[in-house]
Amino acid sequence: MPSPSPVTSLRSSERTPLLFTVNMGLEDVVVDEFRDRAAAAGLNVTNTDDVPFGLQSYALVEVDAAPDDALDVARRMRSVHHVLAPLYTFTLPADGEDALQTIHDTVTTLDVEAMETADTFRASSVRQGEHAFTSVDVQTRAGGRGPRRPLRHVRRPGGLRRGGAGGCP
């Protein structure tokens, strides 16, 4: 059994990091658009990265603003595919099964109100390098198939979708 990994909160009531998925090659355009829109809204952008974590097709901005204010600006952008609002970071052990167990154990202990109140949520993963597990393995462990958030079916217009009992917007 792996030992618990220290968890670092990435946001506060006055600081918000945002991660955008974008078309490859337009990362700097996205950063510039966010800077312009944030300045117009009176928000201070403190850090940007058009290749965060060495990933292409992503852009990262950090804003000295409450999450709702930063997300309001981001959701008006025209140059992004998705707006992600990271909450926490933690380190994984090298062993594949221990890493997956750490993901599960850590996510189930985090206090994320949206995961408790939303009807459904999606767990996504982005991995770099070689691993003894797949992205689907990570998503399954992080998505809550454990005792706290059992997998269930949710009726949606146009068909049946699988989702978790908790949620994350």
N, C-alpha and C positions, 0 to 999 in steps of 0.2 A: 504494500500500500504506500503510495507516494506521500511525502509530507506536504502540508498545505503550502501553496505558493503565496507570497505576499501580493496583495492586490492594491493597485494604485488607482485612485479616482482621477479621471481625466478632466472632469468639468466641475465647476462650482457655480454659485449664483451669479458670479461676475466674470467668469471665464468659460468660453465654449469652443472646443475644437470641432471642426466639421470636415468630413471626408467626402469628396465628390467622385462619382464615376463619370468618365467623360470619353469622348472619342480620342483615340490615340493621336497625338500630335497637337491637340488643342488644350493641353493642360495649362499652359501659360495664359491662354485666352480666358479660361475659366477663372484663374486666379485674378486676372485683371478685371473681369466682370464683377467678381465678388468685391474686390477692393473699391471699385467705383460705386457700386450699390450700397456698400457698407458706409462709405464716406457720406453719401447723400442722406443716409439714415442717421448720421451722427455716431456711427460705431467705429471703434478703433481696432484695426486689424494689426495684431502684434507679431504674427509669424505666418509665413506661407511656404509651401513646398510643392513644386510641380512634378516631383517624382518621389512621393513619400515612401519610405521603406524600400526604395529601389523599384517601385511598381509603376509601370507605364499605364496610362488610361485612368489614373487617379490624380487628384489634387487635394491638398490639405491646407486649411486655413485655421488660424486660432484668433479669436476675437475677445476683446475685453468687453463682454456683454452677457446678459442673462441668456440662457438657452432659447427661450421663446423669441427674443428679439433677433438673435443670430439666425435662427431657423426661419423666421418671417422673411428676412432678406434673402436667404438661400433658396427658399421655395419660389421666389419670383424670378430666379435666374432662367435664362433661355438656353444656356450652353451646356447644361449638365444632364446626365441621365438619372442619377439618383443622388440624394442627399443623405448621408449617414452621420449620425451624431454619436460618436464613440463615448462610452461611459467609463470603462475600466480597462486596465491592462494588467497582465500577469505573465510570469515566465513558466514555460513547460519543461518537465524533465526530458532527458534524451530518449528514454525507453518509450516505444510506441504505445503500449497498453497503459503504462503509468501516465503518459501525456493525456490520453483520452479520459482516464479516470480523473485526472486533475481538472480537465475542462468541465466534466460533469459536476464534480464536487464543488468547484469554485462558482460556476454559474448558478447552481441551486442554492448557494448561500448568499448571493448578492441581493441587495434590496433594490429591485427595479419594479416600481409600482405598475408600470405598463404591462409587465409580464404576468402580473396577478389579476389585472382588471380587464384586459382586452380579450375579445372572443378568440382571436387567432394571432399568431405571429410567425415570422420566418427567421430561421437561423441560417446565415450564410457564412462561408469561410473563404479566405484567400490564403493559399499556402505558397511558400517558396522553398525550393530544394527538394531533397529526397526524404520521404517519411515512410514509416511502416504502416501508415493508415491513409485513408482517402479523405477527400473533402466531405463526402457523404458520411463517413464515420464521425467526423467532427460535428457536422450539422445534426446528426442523430443524437450525439451526447449533449451538445449545447442546446438543442431544441427541446429537451425536456421529456424524453420518453421514460424518464425515471418516475419514481413514485409521486413526486410533487406535481408533475404536469403530464399526465398520461396522454398518449396519442388518441385523438378522437376525430370523428368526421363532422364537418360543418357544412350545412346546406347553404349554398349560394345560388343566386340566379344563374341558370345555364349549366348546372351540374353540381356534383359532389366534390369537395376539396378536402384534403387531409390537413389538419392543423393541430396545434397544441392547445391545451386548455388555458394556458396563460397567454400573454401577448406582449409584443414590443412593436411600436409604430414604425 
